[in-house]
Amino acid sequence: MRKQNMNRDWIATARTLSEALPYMQRYSGAVVVVKFGGNAMGDDEAMAEFARDIVLMKQVGIHPVVCHGGGPMINDLLARLGIESRFVRGKRVTTRETVEVVEMVLSGLVNKRIVQAINDAGGRAVGISGKDDDLMVCEPDDPELGFVGRPVEMNVQIIRDLYAAGLIPVIAPVATGMEDNETFNVNGDTAAGAIAGALKADRLLLLTDVAGVKDATGEVLTAMNPDQVRAMIEEGTIAGGMIPKTETALKAIEEGVRAVVILDGRVPNASLLELFTEHGAGSLIRSTEPRVKPRGLRQGGSGL
């Protein structure tokens, strides 16, 4: 006869699942756009963990939509091909030659790695780019940057069709232009924000390599409203690479996204912690937040 050994880890797991139930119910049917990027993309274990999180979201009734970057992989292939990378104000200049490499890496290598990881975790993922069904149509963002695009037209019905069919869309940030045979490289955060805005998503999760938005003392802020974010940008508290992320968040909220969270993708199960726990896992920005609260006191947790 087998004896049952109820160790503490199993009990803790069961308790965690039970405590997550209200959040799972709250998010059932919600559209959650997740921007995946940073160091986690180059780590097989982190990729597999991310894929399991996405599959779990789908399993409990959420409609996850994944948008990804791939800058380090683009740099690597350009170097191997002997194509020099040039930057203006920290942004890559994308020439006609470079944009072909960008499309190869993002729509091919990176996109299919993520699709395969999700499928290996038991999900049903389909990889597309902003070109498919004219999902994302762009104009040049800055003449000095070449074929770097700014989305001006979004056609997201293909995404709705995919998640309604039980599939998980995985989108490469490569877009078509207003002219025939134009291809644009789109910043991953920008693409994710545009997709979330067009879908009127319940959440946009921007996974990055930092803990979140920090105040002047270096403490991570767990909840902000758009006015507070703009003030922090103006006074210089939000600076560097966090400026485009917060600007993406503000634009997404203006376009109808209920809330945006900037969170550390290096933290294990970061997306699940944000959605299914009271504490959350990053810096939440939404119009209904009345004030900045200390870490750990985000009122209402991850509620919609």
NORGI-V806861 format. One record per backbone hydrogen bond with DSSP energy under -1.0 kcal/mol. CO is the residue of the C=O (numbers start at 1). NH is the residue of the N-H. E is the energy in kcal/mol with one decimal. If there is no record, write none. Layout:
co	nh	e
CO	NH	E
CO	NH	E
This chain:
co	nh	e
5	7	-1.3
7	11	-1.8
8	12	-2.8
9	13	-2.2
10	14	-2.5
11	15	-2.3
12	16	-2.4
13	17	-2.3
14	18	-2.1
15	19	-2.6
16	20	-1.5
20	24	-2.3
21	25	-2.5
22	26	-2.0
23	27	-2.1
27	30	-2.7
30	63	-3.2
31	202	-1.8
31	203	-1.5
32	65	-2.5
33	205	-3.0
34	67	-2.7
35	207	-1.9
36	69	-1.6
38	41	-1.4
39	42	-1.5
40	43	-1.3
43	47	-2.6
44	48	-2.3
45	49	-2.1
46	50	-2.5
47	51	-2.4
48	52	-2.1
49	53	-2.0
50	54	-2.2
51	55	-2.4
52	56	-2.5
53	57	-2.2
54	58	-2.1
55	59	-2.3
56	60	-1.7
57	62	-2.3
58	61	-1.4
61	29	-2.8
63	32	-1.8
65	34	-3.0
66	171	-3.2
67	36	-2.8
70	74	-2.0
71	75	-2.6
72	76	-2.1
73	77	-2.1
74	78	-2.5
75	79	-2.2
76	80	-2.1
77	81	-2.0
78	83	-2.8
86	93	-3.3
88	91	-2.0
91	88	-2.9
94	147	-3.5
95	99	-2.7
98	102	-2.5
99	103	-2.3
100	104	-1.9
101	105	-2.5
102	106	-2.9
103	107	-1.8
104	109	-1.3
105	110	-2.9
106	111	-1.6
108	112	-2.2
109	113	-1.6
110	114	-2.0
111	115	-2.3
112	116	-2.4
113	117	-2.2
114	118	-2.3
115	119	-2.5
116	120	-2.8
117	121	-1.2
118	123	-2.5
119	122	-1.6
124	168	-2.7
126	170	-2.4
128	172	-2.4
129	132	-1.1
130	136	-3.1
131	134	-2.1
132	135	-1.6
135	155	-2.4
136	176	-1.7
137	152	-3.1
137	153	-1.6
139	150	-2.8
142	145	-2.1
145	94	-2.9
146	148	-1.3
147	185	-2.9
148	141	-3.1
150	139	-1.8
153	137	-2.8
156	160	-1.9
157	161	-2.8
158	162	-1.8
159	163	-2.5
160	164	-2.2
161	165	-1.1
162	167	-2.4
163	166	-1.2
168	126	-2.2
169	66	-2.6
170	128	-2.6
171	68	-1.8
172	130	-1.3
172	174	-2.3
173	186	-2.3
174	130	-1.2
175	184	-2.9
176	138	-2.7
179	182	-1.2
184	175	-2.6
185	149	-2.6
187	191	-2.7
188	192	-2.4
189	193	-2.6
190	194	-2.4
191	195	-2.5
192	196	-2.7
193	197	-2.6
194	198	-2.2
195	199	-1.9
196	201	-2.4
201	258	-2.0
203	33	-2.5
204	261	-2.8
205	35	-3.2
206	263	-1.9
208	265	-2.6
213	221	-3.1
215	218	-1.8
219	215	-2.7
222	284	-2.1
224	286	-2.1
225	229	-1.9
226	230	-2.6
227	231	-2.1
228	232	-2.1
229	233	-2.0
230	234	-2.4
231	235	-2.2
232	237	-1.3
232	238	-1.9
239	242	-1.7
240	243	-1.4
242	246	-2.5
243	247	-2.6
244	248	-2.1
245	249	-2.0
246	250	-2.5
247	251	-2.3
248	252	-2.4
249	253	-2.2
250	254	-2.2
251	255	-1.6
252	257	-2.4
253	256	-1.5
259	204	-1.5
260	285	-3.3
261	206	-3.1
262	283	-2.7
263	208	-2.5
264	267	-1.4
267	270	-1.5
269	273	-2.4
270	274	-2.1
271	275	-2.2
272	276	-2.9
283	262	-2.3
284	224	-2.5
285	260	-2.4
286	289	-1.2
294	297	-1.9
298	301	-2.2
300	303	-1.8
